[in-house]
Amino acid sequence: MQEHGQSIVFIITLVVFSLVIGLIRKRKITEHFAVLWVMISLGLLFASSVGFSSLFRIARFLGIPYPPSALFLLGIFGLTLLIIQLFAWVSKLNERSRILVQQVAILQNRLSQTMRRTAELESRSESGQR
């Protein structure tokens, strides 16, 4: 039964890996995340094929009585790292957005000052021609 379960897990992770590669080819995943998702997919493939037997040793080493619980622990750890990466990226984008908003406000101010000066110069030149 263990080989059957391992085969199912391997097939599922192979489907996930294929899905990730397909999304990268269609450019649905940006380069920033492509490397991260390929690493996650390859890690899942490795864990479901070669590393499946290691799951029992890892569980025993960590003192986890039920080995599939170790798989969930590793999954939660991986998702936590992914969330930290995403939050770092979102924070960086927020900072860029703040800077862009400030730059747009400065440019709008300069544009309005230029338009005001142009209007003043035009009114002076019109009054000087009369």
WOGI-V47599 format. One record per pair of residues at least 24 apart in sequence whose ideal C-beta (glycine too) atoms are under 6 Angstrom apart, sorted by sequence separation. I is the first residue (numbers start at 1). J is the second residue. D is the distance in whole Angstrom. If there is no record, write none. Layout:
BEGIN
<<I:J:D> <I:J:D>>
END
This chain:
BEGIN
<<17:41:4> <16:41:6> <17:45:6> <13:44:4> <13:45:5> <13:48:4> <10:48:4> <9:48:4> <10:49:5> <6:52:5>>
END
